Amino acid sequence: MYDTVDAVVCSLDSINHLVAPRDVIKTFERVALFLNHGGIFIFDVNTLHKHKNILADNCFVYDLEDLFCVWQNSLDEKTDTVNITLDFFEKEGRLYNRSTQTINERAYSFEDLTLWVEQSGLTLLEIYDELKFTPPGQDCQRAVFVVRKD
């Protein structure tokens, strides 16, 4: 970036795709560098609960009109990282074209994320449960962090 901004939004659990804590910390530091004083940073994360209890070692199947998807997960409990394999079967005429995508996601504790936010020179204003303006409950799958640069 060439200038500072008033707001930064990081959505769709992008922070979880940073599987090394140092990369999360570096991201927060870069946001702090380019955020104006009084500026807001909003990001969401998949929670430890979601990684351990929903995604875990589970498999999901989606059968849509022109697409069939098999979503397989493998949880590394030592790092709270889920390795995700998505097999897509896309209908092309009477045949299906198969493609595969792999994704790694790591869940971080609220305590670690809060510490890294504050170490980056930012102030945590609030953590919300997904699609609610309430604190995250035990079964929260996605949390939204609202942060400000003072």
C-alpha positions as YAML, in Angstrom:
chain: A
units: angstrom
residues:
- id: 1
  name: MET
  ca: [0.00, 0.00, 0.00]
- id: 2
  name: TYR
  ca: [1.11, 3.55, -0.63]
- id: 3
  name: ASP
  ca: [-0.97, 5.35, 1.96]
- id: 4
  name: THR
  ca: [-2.94, 4.78, 5.16]
- id: 5
  name: VAL
  ca: [-6.59, 3.77, 5.35]
- id: 6
  name: ASP
  ca: [-9.50, 4.24, 7.74]
- id: 7
  name: ALA
  ca: [-10.69, 0.63, 7.74]
- id: 8
  name: VAL
  ca: [-9.50, -2.88, 6.97]
- id: 9
  name: VAL
  ca: [-11.80, -5.90, 6.63]
- id: 10
  name: CYS
  ca: [-10.47, -9.45, 6.52]
- id: 11
  name: SER
  ca: [-13.26, -11.98, 6.03]
- id: 12
  name: LEU
  ca: [-14.01, -15.58, 5.19]
- id: 13
  name: ASP
  ca: [-11.66, -16.95, 7.87]
- id: 14
  name: SER
  ca: [-8.61, -15.69, 6.00]
- id: 15
  name: ILE
  ca: [-6.66, -15.41, 9.26]
- id: 16
  name: ASN
  ca: [-7.16, -19.18, 9.74]
- id: 17
  name: HIS
  ca: [-5.37, -19.78, 6.45]
- id: 18
  name: LEU
  ca: [-2.22, -18.35, 8.02]
- id: 19
  name: VAL
  ca: [-1.06, -21.57, 9.68]
- id: 20
  name: ALA
  ca: [2.08, -20.10, 11.27]
- id: 21
  name: PRO
  ca: [1.50, -17.77, 14.25]
- id: 22
  name: ARG
  ca: [4.33, -15.50, 13.05]
- id: 23
  name: ASP
  ca: [2.34, -14.88, 9.84]
- id: 24
  name: VAL
  ca: [-0.72, -13.82, 11.84]
- id: 25
  name: ILE
  ca: [1.43, -11.49, 13.95]
- id: 26
  name: LYS
  ca: [3.07, -10.03, 10.83]
- id: 27
  name: THR
  ca: [-0.38, -9.47, 9.28]
- id: 28
  name: PHE
  ca: [-1.60, -7.60, 12.36]
- id: 29
  name: GLU
  ca: [1.60, -5.50, 12.38]
- id: 30
  name: ARG
  ca: [1.10, -4.57, 8.70]
- id: 31
  name: VAL
  ca: [-2.53, -3.63, 9.32]
- id: 32
  name: ALA
  ca: [-1.40, -1.43, 12.24]
- id: 33
  name: LEU
  ca: [1.21, 0.21, 10.02]
- id: 34
  name: PHE
  ca: [-1.28, 1.24, 7.33]
- id: 35
  name: LEU
  ca: [-4.31, 1.98, 9.52]
- id: 36
  name: ASN
  ca: [-5.00, 5.62, 10.39]
- id: 37
  name: HIS
  ca: [-5.32, 6.55, 14.07]
- id: 38
  name: GLY
  ca: [-8.92, 5.87, 15.03]
- id: 39
  name: GLY
  ca: [-9.20, 3.41, 12.14]
- id: 40
  name: ILE
  ca: [-11.04, 0.11, 12.46]
- id: 41
  name: PHE
  ca: [-9.88, -3.41, 11.63]
- id: 42
  name: ILE
  ca: [-12.54, -6.15, 11.47]
- id: 43
  name: PHE
  ca: [-11.67, -9.80, 10.94]
- id: 44
  name: ASP
  ca: [-13.40, -13.12, 11.46]
- id: 45
  name: VAL
  ca: [-11.99, -16.50, 12.40]
- id: 46
  name: ASN
  ca: [-13.20, -20.06, 12.61]
- id: 47
  name: THR
  ca: [-13.01, -21.03, 16.27]
- id: 48
  name: LEU
  ca: [-11.26, -23.84, 18.09]
- id: 49
  name: HIS
  ca: [-14.73, -25.29, 18.72]
- id: 50
  name: LYS
  ca: [-15.44, -25.46, 15.00]
- id: 51
  name: HIS
  ca: [-12.09, -27.08, 14.21]
- id: 52
  name: LYS
  ca: [-12.31, -29.66, 16.98]
- id: 53
  name: ASN
  ca: [-16.04, -30.48, 16.87]
- id: 54
  name: ILE
  ca: [-17.49, -29.55, 13.48]
- id: 55
  name: LEU
  ca: [-14.72, -29.85, 10.89]
- id: 56
  name: ALA
  ca: [-12.51, -32.30, 12.85]
- id: 57
  name: ASP
  ca: [-12.08, -35.58, 10.96]
- id: 58
  name: ASN
  ca: [-15.47, -35.31, 9.30]
- id: 59
  name: CYS
  ca: [-16.61, -35.66, 5.73]
- id: 60
  name: PHE
  ca: [-19.35, -33.60, 4.08]
- id: 61
  name: VAL
  ca: [-21.09, -34.28, 0.76]
- id: 62
  name: TYR
  ca: [-22.92, -31.67, -1.31]
- id: 63
  name: ASP
  ca: [-25.08, -32.87, -4.19]
- id: 64
  name: LEU
  ca: [-26.20, -29.88, -6.25]
- id: 65
  name: GLU
  ca: [-27.75, -29.73, -9.71]
- id: 66
  name: ASP
  ca: [-24.52, -29.31, -11.70]
- id: 67
  name: LEU
  ca: [-21.95, -29.98, -8.97]
- id: 68
  name: PHE
  ca: [-21.11, -32.80, -6.59]
- id: 69
  name: CYS
  ca: [-18.59, -32.03, -3.84]
- id: 70
  name: VAL
  ca: [-16.91, -34.30, -1.31]
- id: 71
  name: TRP
  ca: [-15.27, -32.35, 1.53]
- id: 72
  name: GLN
  ca: [-12.90, -34.40, 3.70]
- id: 73
  name: ASN
  ca: [-11.14, -33.10, 6.81]
- id: 74
  name: SER
  ca: [-8.23, -34.30, 8.87]
- id: 75
  name: LEU
  ca: [-7.53, -32.62, 12.21]
- id: 76
  name: ASP
  ca: [-4.03, -32.29, 13.66]
- id: 77
  name: GLU
  ca: [-4.89, -31.93, 17.35]
- id: 78
  name: LYS
  ca: [-1.39, -30.76, 18.31]
- id: 79
  name: THR
  ca: [-1.68, -27.61, 16.19]
- id: 80
  name: ASP
  ca: [-5.47, -27.31, 15.80]
- id: 81
  name: THR
  ca: [-4.91, -27.39, 12.05]
- id: 82
  name: VAL
  ca: [-7.48, -28.92, 9.74]
- id: 83
  name: ASN
  ca: [-6.29, -30.25, 6.41]
- id: 84
  name: ILE
  ca: [-9.19, -29.99, 3.99]
- id: 85
  name: THR
  ca: [-9.52, -31.81, 0.68]
- id: 86
  name: LEU
  ca: [-12.32, -30.74, -1.63]
- id: 87
  name: ASP
  ca: [-13.15, -32.99, -4.58]
- id: 88
  name: PHE
  ca: [-15.42, -31.26, -7.08]
- id: 89
  name: PHE
  ca: [-17.30, -33.13, -9.79]
- id: 90
  name: GLU
  ca: [-18.68, -30.53, -12.18]
- id: 91
  name: LYS
  ca: [-21.25, -31.60, -14.74]
- id: 92
  name: GLU
  ca: [-20.26, -30.96, -18.35]
- id: 93
  name: GLY
  ca: [-22.93, -32.35, -20.62]
- id: 94
  name: ARG
  ca: [-23.38, -36.02, -19.70]
- id: 95
  name: LEU
  ca: [-19.96, -36.27, -18.03]
- id: 96
  name: TYR
  ca: [-18.41, -34.89, -14.84]
- id: 97
  name: ASN
  ca: [-15.06, -33.11, -14.68]
- id: 98
  name: ARG
  ca: [-13.18, -33.78, -11.43]
- id: 99
  name: SER
  ca: [-10.93, -31.24, -9.73]
- id: 100
  name: THR
  ca: [-9.35, -31.29, -6.30]
- id: 101
  name: GLN
  ca: [-8.37, -28.47, -4.00]
- id: 102
  name: THR
  ca: [-6.55, -28.73, -0.68]
- id: 103
  name: ILE
  ca: [-6.66, -26.13, 2.06]
- id: 104
  name: ASN
  ca: [-5.06, -25.90, 5.48]
- id: 105
  name: GLU
  ca: [-6.70, -23.91, 8.26]
- id: 106
  name: ARG
  ca: [-5.44, -23.33, 11.78]
- id: 107
  name: ALA
  ca: [-7.61, -22.23, 14.67]
- id: 108
  name: TYR
  ca: [-6.18, -19.87, 17.27]
- id: 109
  name: SER
  ca: [-7.41, -19.18, 20.78]
- id: 110
  name: PHE
  ca: [-9.09, -15.86, 21.51]
- id: 111
  name: GLU
  ca: [-6.34, -15.25, 24.05]
- id: 112
  name: ASP
  ca: [-3.56, -15.62, 21.47]
- id: 113
  name: LEU
  ca: [-5.35, -13.45, 18.91]
- id: 114
  name: THR
  ca: [-6.00, -10.76, 21.53]
- id: 115
  name: LEU
  ca: [-2.37, -10.81, 22.63]
- id: 116
  name: TRP
  ca: [-1.10, -10.51, 19.04]
- id: 117
  name: VAL
  ca: [-3.55, -7.67, 18.30]
- id: 118
  name: GLU
  ca: [-2.31, -5.75, 21.33]
- id: 119
  name: GLN
  ca: [1.37, -6.51, 20.62]
- id: 120
  name: SER
  ca: [0.80, -4.99, 17.18]
- id: 121
  name: GLY
  ca: [-0.22, -1.67, 18.73]
- id: 122
  name: LEU
  ca: [-3.94, -2.13, 18.19]
- id: 123
  name: THR
  ca: [-6.79, -2.17, 20.71]
- id: 124
  name: LEU
  ca: [-9.38, -4.93, 20.83]
- id: 125
  name: LEU
  ca: [-12.83, -3.34, 21.12]
- id: 126
  name: GLU
  ca: [-15.04, -6.41, 21.00]
- id: 127
  name: ILE
  ca: [-15.39, -10.05, 19.96]
- id: 128
  name: TYR
  ca: [-18.79, -11.08, 18.61]
- id: 129
  name: ASP
  ca: [-20.44, -14.37, 17.79]
- id: 130
  name: GLU
  ca: [-21.07, -14.78, 14.07]
- id: 131
  name: LEU
  ca: [-24.08, -12.77, 12.83]
- id: 132
  name: LYS
  ca: [-24.83, -11.57, 16.37]
- id: 133
  name: PHE
  ca: [-23.87, -8.61, 18.50]
- id: 134
  name: THR
  ca: [-23.31, -10.86, 21.52]
- id: 135
  name: PRO
  ca: [-20.12, -12.35, 22.95]
- id: 136
  name: PRO
  ca: [-19.18, -15.74, 21.50]
- id: 137
  name: GLY
  ca: [-20.78, -18.71, 23.26]
- id: 138
  name: GLN
  ca: [-19.20, -22.12, 23.81]
- id: 139
  name: ASP
  ca: [-20.63, -23.41, 20.54]
- id: 140
  name: CYS
  ca: [-19.54, -20.38, 18.49]
- id: 141
  name: GLN
  ca: [-18.19, -21.49, 15.12]
- id: 142
  name: ARG
  ca: [-17.05, -18.13, 13.79]
- id: 143
  name: ALA
  ca: [-16.03, -15.09, 15.81]
- id: 144
  name: VAL
  ca: [-15.75, -11.51, 14.61]
- id: 145
  name: PHE
  ca: [-13.04, -9.28, 16.12]
- id: 146
  name: VAL
  ca: [-13.40, -5.50, 16.08]
- id: 147
  name: VAL
  ca: [-10.12, -3.67, 16.60]
- id: 148
  name: ARG
  ca: [-9.10, -0.02, 16.58]
- id: 149
  name: LYS
  ca: [-5.83, 1.83, 16.20]
- id: 150
  name: ASP
  ca: [-5.67, 4.48, 18.93]
...
